[in-house]
C-alpha cells in the first residue's frame, strides 16, 4: 500500500463533499463542516476494507496518518460490507467514535492503484462498491445538513408599514429578488412523501429520470413502518446520488426529515 493512501482518500472524500455542496448549496460552502479544516483517522479492518474518520475543526492544518492503522475495536459488524449492513456499519462508527454531525465516517474497499490518485483507485471499484460509496457520501451530507440546520432563505429586511403573513411548509416571500433559497422540511408527517413527489415532478423534464425517482419515493412510502423501509431508503439515496446535480437542491430540504424516519 502506498505511503499516502490514507491522506489521498481523506482529501478525496472531502473533495467529493465539496463538489456536491458547491452545486446544491453554493452559499453555504464557507461554513460547511470539514471544508475548512479537518483531522482524519484511518484504520484497516481485515485485509480488504478500511475505515475513514474525518473530524471537522475550526481552523489549522489538515492532519492524519499516511497509511491505515489497525482497527482498535473487535465488536464491529460483519466484514462483508453490503447494501444490507452499510447503515449498521455507519451507525456503529458514529457511536463508537463519538462523532458529531459535523464529522464523517465511511468504510470503503482497499483498492490501491499505486498512484497518489483517488480517481484511479475509484476506477477499480465494482458497481456495488460504487453504490455503497454513493450511499455513504449522501449519509454524511444528510448528517451535516441536520447539524447545520441548512436554510438558505435569507432573513427579510425590515420594511416600514408593510406586513407579510406567510404560513405553510416551505412558504417564502421574495421582494425585488430571485428565489434562490432552499428550505429544510423539519416536520415528519404523512404528507412528507407527497411533498417530495410534488417537488420532483416540478423539477425535472426528464421523463425517465422522474419516473425512476418517483417510483423510489413511492416504494419508501409503501414500506414505511416495515422492515423493508431501510432497503427502499438506501435505494433512493443511491439513485439520488446519480442525479445530485439536478435534483440535489430540490430534494435536499426533505433529507433531514427523511433520515429521521430511520430512527
C-alpha positions, 0 to 999 in steps of 0.5 A: 500500500502506498505511503499516502493512501490514507491522506489521498482518500481523506482529501478525496472524500472531502473533495467529493463533499465539496463538489456536491455542496458547491452545486446544491448549496453554493452559499453555504460552502464557507461554513460547511463542516470539514471544508475548512479544516479537518483531522482524519483517522484511518484504520484497516479492518481485515485485509480488504476494507478500511475505515475513514474518520474525518473530524471537522475543526475550526481552523489549522492544518489538515492532519492524519496518518499516511497509511491505515492503522489497525482497527482498535475495536473487535465488536464491529459488524460483519466484514462483508460490507453490503447494501444490507449492513452499510447503515449498521456499519455507519451507525456503529462508527458514529457511536463508537467514535463519538462523532458529531454531525459535523464529522464523517465516517465511511468504510470503503474497499482497499483498492490501491492503484499505486498512484497518489490518485483517488480517481484511479483507485475509484476506477477499480471499484465494482458497481456495488462498491460504487453504490455503497460509496454513493450511499455513504457520501449522501449519509454524511451530507444528510448528517451535516445538513441536520447539524447545520440546520441548512436554510438558505432563505435569507432573513427579510429586511425590515420594511416600514408599514408593510406586513407579510403573513406567510404560513405553510411548509416551505412558504417564502416571500421574495421582494425585488429578488430571485428565489434562490433559497432552499428550505429544510422540511423539519416536520415528519408527517404523512404528507412528507412523501407527497411533498417530495413527489410534488417537488420532483415532478416540478423539477425535472423534464426528464421523463425517465429520470422522474419516473425512476425517482418517483417510483423510489419515493413511492416504494419508501412510502409503501414500506414505511413502518416495515422492515423493508423501509431501510432497503427502499431508503438506501435505494433512493439515496443511491439513485439520488446520488446519480442525479445530485446535480439536478435534483440535489437542491430540490430534494435536499430540504426533505433529507433531514426529515427523511433520515429521521424516519430511520430512527 
